[in-house]
């Protein structure tokens, strides 16, 4: 019996490790290919390791993609959006959780039901609104439509509910203004949920493709996904080593951040799952 | 009493101050767009003129896409094909991996990191990487096939293989996310149940079927809802890897809607497509939320 369960466990380990190899395989292949020459890319049979690592592929990809600019734009858009979502969600979540006022139920239901509206149905109207505002090809157009999300409001309301009322009342009796109560008492107490929301929002915008593609055609405003897509044209001959260098540049920073802040991501996902 | 009233008035005032920016954004960027999207689906409109000059054509857009358009219904079918494949494969593999990882202390943290890594990487970048892996001549996958003496395949360029190839890549990308959610669900299952079952001589399979599965049903339904909604909206990986081809084999609805709107400037018709897909998303969500209630989601939401 013991023997059998020992082998069973090893078998499961093996399957899990094989799945792990399948999952990292594409990243390793991407990294290896980014260092190959064009001849090595096209070689038959396939060449596994680059004979001499072509680090020049990276400098070429950086200048061809204008990667510095892409990176700055992605960082800016993701950071501003995450900050805005966190602030608006915390403010409204707190108000919905701790204040009794006419219209509260209605506003909460409004916020909840916007979670059910998928982006594709808003695509044309939001584009038209942004166009009318003169925000096509601008940072404003990239960011502002995403400043408030139903999910954020819901998450922050759940977090604010657990803030003890006695703490808020004590502060009020001491003459603390409502804004200061929010800033100095509520915000620190809901920090874990804030962090989760910030991480999710940042990841979403770092990855977002459809909206920036529609709204941005100016090279100086492109984010990383849009910049990669600009050089990607499957119907023509592609410099795969260069594309892989570009993909590596896009993948490596997030992988590093993820490995460093892993616990944090994991908690966030698990929380979002449990809270629904 | 006076003070109390004042306090209440001040709290109400502050609540509205806190909520005003949020309400404005929700109205301008969600409520109005949703209503406008539905409204404009009854018009012929190219966005070059103001909507007030669009031509009202009643249900013509819906009649056209449902009865006359030879690509819309197939695009819905492609969307369903993608959704069914993606949801089943992702959910099953994520659940099995989570169960295995949950009872495996040795590699848990290490493998969790590995499995989750595709989730955080930009979809456009990894779609490009996978296009290269699927390449018929230089691709890694055909090389691996040749090891086991199988003929090379036309992964993304064959009508039959393109969709499964896109699905495989999508499963790879999102697997780790849903596995983590399952892990969270599994960790909420009380260990005593398994200890008691072991004492009673239950086998591992029995315990999985009789204890684990029923208790993580709420998590499972949550995963199914989120996965399905996500899959019905698939766009980016298909845009990058196949552009809907070959011969429309992977032309899903959002992609077709995008082309109709932004390549052919038929905003009304595209809005009608979006509206139909939206109804489908809503129906699926309501059915699944129904099931979720019966499954006892309440135990988990609080």
Interface residues (C-beta under 8 A of the other chain):
Chain A: X9 X12 X13 X15 X16 X17 X19 X20 X22 X23 X24 X25 X26 X27 X29 X30 X33 X41 X42 X44 X45 X46 X88 X91 X92 X94 X95 X96 X99 X100 X101 X102 X104 X107 X110 X111 X114 X116 X117 X118 X119 X120 X121 X122 X123 X124 X125 X126 X127 X128 X129 X131 X144 X145 X146 X147 X148 X150 X153 X172 X178 X179 X182 X203 X206 X207 X209 X210 X214 X224 X225 X228 X229 X232 X234 X240 X243 X244 X246 X247 X250 X251 X254 X255 X257 X258 X259 X262 X265 X266 X269 X270 X271 X272 X273 X274 X275 X276
Chain B: X7 X10 X11 X12 X14 X15 X16 X18 X19 X21 X22 X23 X25 X26 X28 X29 X30 X31 X32 X33 X34 X36 X37 X40 X47 X51 X93 X97 X100 X101 X103 X104 X106 X107 X111 X112 X113 X114 X115 X116 X117 X118 X120 X121 X122 X123 X124 X125 X126 X128 X129 X130 X131 X132 X133 X135 X137 X138 X140 X143 X146 X172 X175 X176 X177 X180 X181 X183 X184 X185 X188 X219 X222 X223 X229 X232 X233 X235 X236 X239 X240 X241 X243 X254 X257 X258 X261 X262 X267 X270 X271 X274 X275 X277 X278 X281 X282 X285 X297 X300 X301
